[in-house]
């Protein structure tokens, strides 16, 4: 396993990490969570991602039970949570958002569910237009001073919002956001490659990217239709099925079919190719993998080795198939 700094910080994070979105609390129980996390940990993964909203808090409970069973040294792994949407199905106004009240209480609740003394990473899951950024920045700084969290960051914030948070922190001599968790994959590139382009060096922005397989499309498993055991058949994920069955979704599946021969030629699987492609971007700190089966995780964990096979010529061939390289902005923040 290779390790990269989380942006401009000194924290070393495994370039492949493991997340619990969708699976933990729905498709994955505690015993399977132990098996999956063990597989990841023994492969060198040191970052495990979670959020208050995942399965309405149940995901963190399952991960917490798994961590207790595993008994790893606390200084050997990194665990995260995210705050914004709340952990209950129908949150009251004070049970969601990025107000000081909810950010603090959600932090305490996540710590309790995960069974840890502190969170290594704490993300603002989405922007909150109803809360001043200064309020959230002050609150995150206080949690760091109290030892409840070590680093704070954002998820799916615009470059402008990130810079506003960074400026507010610097003006008041507070701790600025260290990392952002954006979606990034072969089909979703604009924000990561263009909008954030200057932030990697300008503020040392670290990235913990999600959906490297584009919700499973890049695995190639949807080329013959949607399997019965797919998460797209889970209640609440109809939006995912609609996306796959849309004209854009069908076009993406066609491109995956064109990429498959490249993967075969290299002696790797499509999931390995897709994850390896993201690893070729030096601004990626870590790629969050998800899995509901140990075999799936074992496959994608080989992406680090697969990345070594992606020469400049191979990357150009992939680019020719994708035909979606974002154009740089004339004016950036």
C-alpha positions, 0 to 999 in steps of 0.5 A: 500500500502506498501512503499520501499526505492528506493535502498540505497536512502531515497526516499519512493516509493510505491511497486506498481507503474503505467507506460504509456508504449504502452497505453498512447497516443495509447489506452488511452486518457486523460480522461481514463488516469485520471481514471487510475491514480486516481485509482492508486493514491487512492490505494497508488501508488506514482510513475508514469513512462514515457519516451520521446520515448513512443508514440514519446512524446505523452505519456508524454503529455497525462500524463501531461494533466491528472496531470493538471486535477487531481491537486495533490500536487506535493510533493505527487507523483513521476514522471519519464522520460527516455532519449536515443531514442528521441521523434521524429519519425526520430531523427537527430543525436543530437536528440537521445543518451546520449550526454550532448546536448540531455540529457539536452534538453530531460530533458527540453522537458519532463518537459514541456510535463509533466507540472512539474517543475522538474523530480523526476527520470530520466533514461538513457533508454539504454546504448549509446556506442557512448558517454563516460559514464563520459560525461553522469554522469557529465550531470546528476550531473549538472541537479541534482545541477540545480534542474531539476532532483532529482535522476538519473538512468539507464535502461537495463544497464549491471552490468559492465556499471553500475559499470563504471558509479558509479566509474566515479561518485565517482572518481569525487565526483559526484552523482552516479546512484540511480536506474536501470529499468530492465525487471523482471518476472517469465520468465526473471530472469538472469540479475536481480537475478544473474548479479546484485546480488552484486550491491544491497548491494555494491552500494545500487542499487534501481530497478523499474522493468518493464514487470512483466506480461511478455508482458501479457503472465502471465495473461493467456489471450493468452492461447486461442489465441491472443484476437482481442483487444490485443496490439499485433494487434497494428502497430509496435508491430508485434515483440510481436506477433512473440514472443508469437507465437514462440516455446518459447512463446508457452512453456511459455503459457503451464507453465502459464496453470500449474500455473493457478491452484495454483492461483485459490487455493490461491483465486487470479488471475494469474496477481496477482500471477505474480506481487506478485511473483516479490514482494517477491524479496526484491531487487525489489523497485517497480513493474511498472503496466500497464493497458488500463482498470480500471478493469485491474489495480484494479486487479493487485493493489491487488498484495500486499495482494496476496504476503502475500499468497505466503508462502515458500511452494507456492514459491517452487511449483511455482519454480517447474513449472517454472524450470528456476532458474538462476545459480549463477555466479562463478565470479561477478563484 
